[in-house]
């Protein structure tokens, strides 16, 4: 009854109105600009901290521990500040690598759970065995459209064409790759809170823009697409009401996160300013011997041998765990 009510709905908005409501041309460039500036600002202290180290031929400061003499770097206040900023930058790099690895493993596990039973006439569309009506786009460099057998049974011809046009738009613009990069960047640049809100909004707009593309192609029209959305929603797929409201011509608003954006730009400018100021005055003297820049490296290496062995064991276990996960996926 709900589906037929939507199909008979009159007063659909003009296509230009749907385009205007769905498309925010400055959103993604703004997010990428902020992310790029954050990446530069977070990695610059690492290079500045390395550049501030000056090698000393003799020990700078000494420490006696159990009769063993160790040397360690001598840093001024600016160098300590730069070291703290460098740790923030190193943390951002580590979080990005970890998030990228987890994203890749999760994606492979997801694909491994899909039971592919065939494909449609379009080689980019794959049919999966699933009792629920589903349609989605997955893949980073070569994305494909996946549709379940239940969706093929429940959707009419016009609805199916509208759904496939929607998913093909995701495939053509590589939305899965964009959204995955957005999640990784948002996690890595944790000190810029506006990024999570901006990329989250871009995820919503990706759906609205795919709806707009499906309407523009004329594949079934707005009525067929809205009816298909309600079919997926009735099965518990969790379709956003914003998409149906947009197709029905209702206003879809979004409050821009001005406070988060202001806080992010302040954090960014502060990081850049402090990094530049500290790099001008930072000075670190070190012998570059290991560990702790020891003045007795042979004895120190014997002390470190058990620790290095443990580190190698843990690294080997980590590689085996990743290999097992990859084999399962």
C-alpha positions as CSV (number, residue, x, y, z in Angstrom):
1,X,0.0,0.0,0.0
2,X,2.8,2.4,0.7
3,X,4.5,1.5,-2.5
4,X,1.4,2.2,-4.6
5,X,0.9,5.5,-2.8
6,X,4.4,6.6,-3.8
7,X,3.9,5.4,-7.4
8,X,0.7,7.5,-7.7
9,X,2.3,10.6,-6.0
10,X,1.9,13.7,-8.0
11,X,3.8,17.0,-8.0
12,X,7.3,15.6,-8.3
13,X,10.0,18.2,-8.3
14,X,11.8,19.2,-11.4
15,X,15.1,17.5,-12.1
16,X,17.0,20.8,-11.7
17,X,15.6,21.1,-8.2
18,X,16.8,17.6,-7.3
19,X,20.2,18.4,-8.7
20,X,20.5,21.6,-6.7
21,X,19.4,19.9,-3.5
22,X,21.7,16.9,-3.8
23,X,24.9,18.5,-5.1
24,X,27.2,20.5,-2.9
25,X,30.2,21.2,-5.2
26,X,32.4,22.8,-2.4
27,X,32.0,20.0,0.2
28,X,34.5,17.5,-1.1
29,X,37.1,20.1,-2.2
30,X,36.8,21.7,1.3
31,X,37.3,18.3,3.0
32,X,40.3,17.4,0.8
33,X,41.8,20.9,1.3
34,X,41.5,20.6,5.1
35,X,42.8,17.0,4.9
36,X,45.8,17.9,2.8
37,X,46.7,20.8,5.0
38,X,46.4,18.5,8.0
39,X,48.6,15.9,6.5
40,X,51.3,18.5,5.7
41,X,51.0,20.0,9.2
42,X,51.2,16.7,10.9
43,X,54.2,15.3,9.0
44,X,56.2,18.6,8.9
45,X,57.3,18.3,12.6
46,X,58.8,14.9,11.9
47,X,61.1,16.3,9.3
48,X,61.8,19.4,11.3
49,X,62.7,17.3,14.3
50,X,65.1,15.2,12.3
51,X,66.7,18.3,10.8
52,X,67.3,19.8,14.2
53,X,69.5,17.0,15.4
54,X,73.2,17.8,15.2
55,X,75.8,15.0,15.6
56,X,78.3,15.5,18.4
57,X,81.6,13.6,18.3
58,X,81.6,13.0,22.0
59,X,78.9,12.2,24.5
60,X,76.5,15.1,25.2
61,X,74.9,14.1,28.5
62,X,75.8,11.0,30.4
63,X,73.9,8.6,32.7
64,X,75.4,6.0,34.9
65,X,73.3,2.9,35.2
66,X,74.5,-0.3,36.9
67,X,78.1,0.8,36.2
68,X,77.4,1.3,32.6
69,X,77.8,4.8,31.1
70,X,75.1,5.9,28.7
71,X,74.8,9.1,26.7
72,X,71.6,10.7,25.6
73,X,70.7,13.7,23.5
74,X,70.8,17.2,24.8
75,X,67.6,19.1,23.8
76,X,66.6,22.7,24.4
77,X,63.0,23.7,25.1
78,X,62.1,24.3,21.5
79,X,63.5,20.8,20.6
80,X,61.3,19.2,23.2
81,X,58.2,21.0,21.8
82,X,59.2,19.9,18.3
83,X,59.6,16.4,19.5
84,X,56.1,16.4,21.0
85,X,54.7,17.7,17.7
86,X,56.6,15.0,15.8
87,X,55.0,12.3,18.0
88,X,51.6,13.7,17.0
89,X,52.6,13.4,13.3
90,X,54.0,9.9,13.8
91,X,50.8,8.9,15.5
92,X,48.8,10.2,12.5
93,X,50.9,8.2,10.1
94,X,50.6,5.0,12.3
95,X,46.8,5.4,12.6
96,X,46.5,5.9,8.8
97,X,48.5,2.7,8.1
98,X,46.5,0.8,10.7
99,X,43.1,2.0,9.5
100,X,44.1,1.2,5.9
101,X,45.1,-2.3,6.8
102,X,41.9,-2.9,8.8
103,X,39.8,-1.5,6.0
104,X,41.4,-3.8,3.5
105,X,41.0,-6.9,5.8
106,X,37.4,-6.0,6.5
107,X,36.7,-5.6,2.8
108,X,38.2,-9.0,1.9
109,X,36.2,-10.7,4.7
110,X,33.1,-9.1,3.4
111,X,33.6,-10.3,-0.1
112,X,34.5,-13.8,1.1
113,X,31.1,-14.1,2.8
114,X,29.2,-13.3,-0.5
115,X,27.9,-16.3,-2.4
116,X,28.0,-15.4,-6.1
117,X,25.5,-17.4,-8.1
118,X,25.8,-15.6,-11.5
119,X,25.6,-12.3,-13.3
120,X,23.3,-10.3,-15.4
121,X,23.9,-9.4,-19.1
122,X,26.0,-6.5,-17.8
123,X,29.4,-7.9,-16.9
124,X,29.7,-5.4,-14.1
125,X,26.6,-6.7,-12.3
126,X,27.0,-9.8,-10.1
127,X,24.1,-11.8,-8.6
128,X,24.5,-13.1,-5.0
129,X,22.4,-15.6,-3.0
130,X,20.7,-13.7,-0.2
131,X,17.1,-14.0,1.1
132,X,17.0,-10.2,1.6
133,X,16.6,-7.7,-1.2
134,X,20.0,-6.0,-1.5
135,X,21.9,-3.9,-4.0
136,X,25.2,-2.3,-3.5
137,X,28.5,-1.4,-5.1
138,X,31.8,-2.8,-3.8
139,X,35.4,-2.6,-4.9
140,X,38.1,0.0,-4.9
141,X,40.0,0.0,-8.2
142,X,37.5,-2.1,-10.2
143,X,34.2,-1.8,-8.4
144,X,31.2,-4.0,-9.3
145,X,27.5,-3.9,-8.6
146,X,26.1,-6.7,-6.5
147,X,22.3,-7.5,-6.4
148,X,20.6,-10.3,-4.5
149,X,18.3,-12.9,-5.9
150,X,15.5,-11.7,-3.6
151,X,15.8,-8.2,-5.1
152,X,15.4,-9.6,-8.6
153,X,12.2,-11.4,-7.5
154,X,10.7,-8.4,-5.7
155,X,11.6,-5.5,-8.0
156,X,9.7,-4.8,-11.2
157,X,11.5,-4.1,-14.4
158,X,11.4,-0.3,-14.0
159,X,12.4,-0.5,-10.3
160,X,15.3,-2.8,-11.2
161,X,16.6,-0.5,-13.9
162,X,16.4,2.5,-11.5
163,X,18.3,0.6,-8.8
164,X,21.0,-0.6,-11.3
165,X,21.4,3.0,-12.6
166,X,21.9,4.2,-9.0
167,X,24.6,1.6,-8.3
168,X,26.3,2.1,-11.6
169,X,26.8,5.8,-10.7
170,X,28.6,4.6,-7.5
171,X,30.7,2.4,-9.7
172,X,31.6,5.0,-12.3
173,X,32.8,7.6,-9.8
174,X,34.4,5.0,-7.5
175,X,32.4,6.0,-4.4
176,X,33.6,2.9,-2.4
177,X,37.2,4.1,-2.8
178,X,36.4,7.7,-2.0
179,X,34.4,6.7,1.1
180,X,37.1,4.3,2.3
181,X,39.8,7.1,2.0
182,X,37.5,9.5,3.8
183,X,37.2,7.1,6.8
184,X,41.0,6.6,6.9
185,X,41.7,10.3,6.7
186,X,39.2,11.1,9.4
187,X,40.8,8.6,11.7
188,X,44.3,9.6,11.0
189,X,43.8,13.4,11.3
190,X,42.0,13.0,14.6
191,X,43.0,16.5,15.7
192,X,40.7,18.0,12.9
193,X,37.2,17.2,14.1
194,X,35.5,18.8,11.1
195,X,36.8,16.1,8.8
196,X,34.5,13.4,10.2
197,X,31.5,15.6,9.8
198,X,32.4,16.6,6.2
199,X,33.2,13.1,5.0
200,X,30.1,11.8,6.7
201,X,28.0,14.4,4.8
202,X,29.8,13.4,1.6
203,X,28.6,9.8,2.3
204,X,25.0,11.0,2.4
205,X,25.4,13.1,-0.7
206,X,26.9,10.2,-2.6
207,X,23.6,8.4,-2.2
208,X,21.6,11.5,-3.2
209,X,23.8,12.1,-6.2
210,X,23.4,8.5,-7.3
211,X,19.6,8.9,-7.0
212,X,20.0,12.1,-9.2
213,X,22.0,10.2,-11.8
214,X,19.4,7.4,-11.9
215,X,16.6,9.9,-12.4
216,X,18.6,11.7,-15.1
217,X,19.1,8.5,-17.1
218,X,15.3,8.0,-17.2
219,X,15.7,4.4,-16.0
220,X,12.3,3.9,-14.5
221,X,11.8,7.5,-13.3
222,X,11.5,8.9,-9.8
223,X,8.4,6.8,-9.0
224,X,10.2,3.5,-9.7
225,X,13.3,4.5,-7.7
226,X,11.2,5.7,-4.8
227,X,9.2,2.5,-4.9
228,X,12.4,0.4,-4.9
229,X,13.7,2.3,-2.0
230,X,10.6,1.5,0.0
231,X,10.9,-2.1,-0.9
232,X,14.5,-2.2,0.5
233,X,13.4,-0.3,3.6
234,X,10.5,-2.7,4.2
235,X,13.0,-5.6,4.4
236,X,15.0,-3.8,7.1
237,X,17.8,-2.5,4.9
238,X,17.6,0.9,6.7
239,X,17.2,3.3,3.7
240,X,17.7,6.9,4.8
241,X,14.4,8.8,4.9
242,X,16.4,11.8,3.5
243,X,16.6,10.0,0.1
244,X,12.8,9.4,-0.1
245,X,12.2,13.0,1.1
246,X,14.5,14.3,-1.7
247,X,12.7,12.3,-4.4
248,X,9.3,13.5,-3.0
249,X,10.5,17.1,-3.3
250,X,10.7,17.8,0.4
251,X,13.5,20.1,1.7
252,X,16.6,18.2,2.7
253,X,18.6,20.4,5.1
254,X,22.0,20.1,6.5
255,X,23.5,22.3,9.2
256,X,27.1,23.0,8.4
257,X,29.5,22.3,11.3
258,X,30.8,25.8,11.7
259,X,32.1,25.3,15.2
260,X,33.9,22.1,14.2
261,X,35.3,23.8,11.1
262,X,36.5,26.8,13.1
263,X,38.1,24.5,15.8
264,X,39.8,22.5,13.0
265,X,41.2,25.6,11.3
266,X,42.4,27.0,14.7
267,X,44.1,23.7,15.5
268,X,45.7,23.6,12.0
269,X,47.0,27.1,12.2
270,X,48.3,26.6,15.7
271,X,50.1,23.4,14.7
272,X,51.7,25.1,11.7
273,X,52.7,28.2,13.8
274,X,54.2,26.3,16.7
275,X,56.1,24.0,14.3
276,X,57.6,26.9,12.4
277,X,58.5,28.8,15.6
278,X,60.0,25.7,17.3
279,X,62.0,24.6,14.2
280,X,63.7,28.0,14.1
281,X,65.1,27.6,17.7
282,X,65.2,23.8,18.1
283,X,68.6,22.3,18.7
284,X,69.5,18.7,19.7
285,X,73.0,17.3,20.2
286,X,73.4,13.6,19.9
287,X,76.2,11.0,19.3
288,X,73.9,8.8,17.2
289,X,75.2,5.6,19.0
290,X,72.6,3.0,20.1
291,X,70.9,2.3,22.3
292,X,70.2,5.5,24.3
293,X,73.1,6.8,22.2
294,X,75.4,4.8,24.5
295,X,79.1,5.6,24.7
296,X,79.6,1.8,25.1
297,X,77.7,0.4,22.1
298,X,79.1,-3.2,22.3
299,X,78.0,-3.7,25.9
300,X,74.7,-1.9,25.2
301,X,73.9,-4.2,22.3
302,X,74.4,-7.3,24.5
303,X,71.9,-5.8,26.9
304,X,69.4,-5.2,24.1
305,X,69.8,-8.7,22.6
306,X,66.9,-10.3,24.6
307,X,64.6,-7.3,23.8
308,X,65.4,-7.6,20.1
309,X,64.7,-11.3,20.1
310,X,61.3,-10.7,21.7
311,X,60.5,-8.1,19.2
312,X,61.3,-10.4,16.3
313,X,59.1,-13.1,17.8
314,X,56.2,-10.8,18.2
315,X,56.7,-9.5,14.6
316,X,56.7,-13.1,13.3
317,X,53.5,-13.9,15.1
318,X,51.9,-10.8,13.7
319,X,52.8,-11.8,10.2
320,X,51.4,-15.3,10.7
321,X,48.2,-13.9,12.1
322,X,47.8,-11.6,9.0
323,X,48.5,-14.5,6.7
324,X,45.9,-16.7,8.4
325,X,43.3,-13.9,8.1
326,X,44.2,-13.4,4.4
327,X,43.8,-17.1,3.9
328,X,40.4,-17.1,5.5
329,X,39.4,-14.0,3.5
